[in-house]
Every structure is written in C-alpha cells, then in structure tokens.
Amino acid sequence: MLSVSGASVALLGPIAGVLCATALGPLAWALVARLYARPPRLQDGAGLAFTLDLIGSALQAGQPLASALLLAAPAAEPAVSQRLLRVAGLLQLGADPVEAWAVVADVPIFEPVVAAARRSSASGIRLAAEFEHVAASLRASGRAAAEARAHRAGVLAVAPLGLCFLPAFVCLGIVPVIVGIAGGVLTSMH
C-alpha cells in the first residue's frame, strides 16, 4: 500500500496523489490479500510420477510388490499414499490382486498400472516397466501443460503493450496517410 501511495504522489503530485492513493490503496491491498489467500497448487503429476518411479525402482531391485508400495507410499500426497498403503496391506495379507488394486481403480492415472498389476501379479519386472511408463507419461503431460501456461503468459504480457502502441500507430501512421489522401482529393476537386 505504501508503494501505491508513493507512486501516486510521485506521478500525480501531492494533492492528486494522495486522493488517488486513498482510492487505489484499499483496492491494491485487497488484490494482494486475495493472492496470498489462494491455496497453493498441487503438483499432481510431478509427485505421483516420482512415487511411481520409486515403486518401479523397488520392483526392479527385487522387492515384492507390497514392499515396493510400502517403501514408495510416503513420497505421494496423503490421499494417494493412504490408498497405496491399503493396497500394500491387502497384498501382504494375501488378498487377491484384483481385490487389492480395486482400492485405487477409481483413480484415472492408476488405470494402466492397475490393469498391469492384475495381469502380472507374479512378475515384478513387467509391472516395474508399466509404473515407469505411467511416470514418464505424467511428466510429459506436466511439461506440455507448463509450456501451454508459459505461452499463455507470454500472450497476456504482450497484450497491454499492444493496447499502448495501437492508438499511437493509428495517430502517427494511419491518420496522416488519410489526411494526406483527403487533402490531395480535396485540392484536385477545386
């Protein structure tokens, strides 16, 4: 708020600056408070990809699936971690893989992993490759989303510049040409 006041006084003078700061100060304060009140965005793909890579690495190292899930679950966000721990617990108790993986079957990102886990309950190497494939897919989609956000930010950053230069272009580029053409037409008519 102090920066709004200082900028207003510097640009507009003491009287108009104080009036402008009085009007714009609360607005600036509200905008800043709103930005800080936003909950942080969760990195859905990055954390989950790391967790899937950990599971795949543990499987390739020879760990049983239940142990691999137990080792990697703490790296996931809490909701996913709890589900992975439930799957691991069910597998350790000897539950059927179809029933154990039903815990995460409703999570869309786990669909390929669930299908592979149900098929290859005995072989961990094939399942490790599926975990790593899904992790790579998550990273690729995360990169694509980040690039799209960066392109959008670039367009939004250039828009005010265009709005500033468009009137100047019209006043300095188009208006003189039209006045010159109109002047030439009017003098040729007389």
Summary of the structure (lengths in Angstrom):
residues: 190
radius of gyration: 30.5
end to end distance: 62.0
largest distance: 103.0
contacts: 490
relative contact order: 0.08
helix: 85%
strand: 0%
